[in-house]
């Protein structure tokens, strides 16, 4: 939901309906006047603004998503904690040292995002051994998610790596830590969850909650441009593709002319304006991932593209967050009666 797809507008709307609204921090300073010349300070300033704005719009729970791969990861974490954010979600790498930014006086919850039971175990072992604490919850994100994926390209369509397999695996890995510390670690299922029936299925597999993104793009409150939302509405199943991202990970996006030109070698290497992702080899890349996603957020698809989950093509209309959540609840209830 970055760059700029989920900010204070969408996050506060979700929180007002009883969910956890999440602000994406990647490239959050895009609208600051000094974004390209003072990347670090612009992002810190913008993050403070978005958290404060969200707080002014809701009394609900607000979280932030801070990718480990961000070159300004430490500063984003410190800023979010200083602003009293409720939850930090962190993936795109293992957030092994995330607890170092907190102490017993800080109420911010820490929730890593993983793509395997092995990763969940590594984090729990490191946090418990070095910091004497466990994750407050764990998000397990499967291969049907939008954006960057924590899988090798050849495993994305492998049933052995499906979210249905991953959720029970993560639950089992975390169980010994729960027993040792007498603390429950809720597991949150994510990636490809689109309906209330999907939610019920993962609750039945042991998940305590779900994380959803794609279906919330086509809401009035989503912070993306109308052109961005229309791209979802216009997409077909065959338009949802997995691409090779400059950051060294596969990513799921909606195919367009920009991506066609990249695959055909028509895009030229560029100078890095931000150095926002530590794994990005800009000298070998045909385009800037940050610039492409910023352009898409603003509706400029001749110079960008939209990340999207596997089910993006199912979106048919723009509705409110309230209506969407009511629909999900109704779908869940109907599925429960079958």
Secondary structure as UniProt FT lines:
FT   TURN            2..5
FT   HELIX           8..16
FT   TURN            17..18
FT   STRAND          20..24
FT   TURN            26..31
FT   TURN            33..37
FT   HELIX           39..57
FT   STRAND          61..65
FT   TURN            68..69
FT   TURN            71..72
FT   HELIX           73..82
FT   TURN            83..84
FT   STRAND          87..90
FT   TURN            96..97
FT   HELIX           98..101
FT   TURN            104..105
FT   STRAND          109..114
FT   HELIX           117..126
FT   HELIX           127..131
FT   STRAND          137..141
FT   TURN            143..144
FT   STRAND          147..148
FT   HELIX           153..155
FT   TURN            156..157
FT   HELIX           159..161
FT   HELIX           163..181
FT   STRAND          186..190
FT   HELIX           196..204
FT   TURN            205..206
FT   STRAND          209..211
FT   HELIX           214..217
FT   TURN            220..221
FT   HELIX           226..234
FT   HELIX           237..239
FT   STRAND          240..244
FT   TURN            246..247
FT   STRAND          250..254
FT   HELIX           257..263
FT   TURN            264..265
FT   TURN            278..279
FT   TURN            282..284
FT   HELIX           289..297
FT   TURN            298..299
FT   HELIX           301..303
FT   TURN            310..311
FT   HELIX           312..314
FT   HELIX           321..336
//
